[in-house]
Amino acid sequence: MATYEMIKRLMTTQKANGTLDTPSWQNKLDVFFMCDRINDEQYRELVGMLEA
């Protein structure tokens, strides 16, 4: 399973459970993006999930 799919699944589950730690996830997403584990489009979508 690719990094993007794993991140999205974890974020969706945590959001549904009310345990999503937005600042922590923002830092993680920044690192994944900087290391080219996710692309620009994926990064924007995942950050959007944090804001919604």
Contact map, one row per residue, 1 for C-alpha under 8 A:
1110110000000000000000000000000000000000000000000000
1111110000000000000000000000000000000000000000000000
1111111000000000000000000000000000001100000000000000
0111111100000000000000000000000000001100010000000000
1111111110000000000000000000000000000000000000000000
1111111111000000000000000000000000000000000000000000
0011111111100000000000000000000000000000000000000000
0001111111110000000000000000000000000000000001000000
0000111111111000000000000000000000000000000000000000
0000011111111100000000000000000000000000000000000000
0000001111111110000100000000000000000000000000001000
0000000111111111000000000000000000000000000000000000
0000000011111111100000000000000000000000000000000000
0000000001111111111100000000000000000000000000000000
0000000000111111111100000000000000000000000000000000
0000000000011111111000000000000000000000000000000000
0000000000001111111100000000000000000000000000000000
0000000000000111111100000000000000000000000000000000
0000000000000111111110000000000000000000000000000000
0000000000100110111111001000000000000000000000000000
0000000000000000001111111000000000000000000000000000
0000000000000000000111111100000000000000000000000100
0000000000000000000011111110000000000000000000000000
0000000000000000000011111111000000000000000000000000
0000000000000000000111111111100000000000000000000100
0000000000000000000001111111110000000000000000100100
0000000000000000000000111111111000000000000000000000
0000000000000000000000011111111100000000000000000000
0000000000000000000000001111111110000000001001100000
0000000000000000000000000111111111000000000000000000
0000000000000000000000000011111111100000000000000000
0000000000000000000000000001111111111100000000000000
0000000000000000000000000000111111111111001000000000
0000000000000000000000000000011111111000000000000000
0000000000000000000000000000001111111100000000000000
0000000000000000000000000000000111111110000000000000
0011000000000000000000000000000111111110000000000000
0011000000000000000000000000000110111111011000000000
0000000000000000000000000000000010011111111000000000
0000000000000000000000000000000010000111111100000000
0000000000000000000000000000000000000011111110000000
0001000000000000000000000000000000000111111111000000
0000000000000000000000000000100010000111111111100000
0000000000000000000000000000000000000001111111110000
0000000000000000000000000000000000000000111111111000
0000000100000000000000000000100000000000011111111100
0000000000000000000000000100100000000000001111111110
0000000000000000000000000000000000000000000111111111
0000000000100000000000000000000000000000000011111111
0000000000000000000001001100000000000000000001111111
0000000000000000000000000000000000000000000000111111
0000000000000000000000000000000000000000000000011111
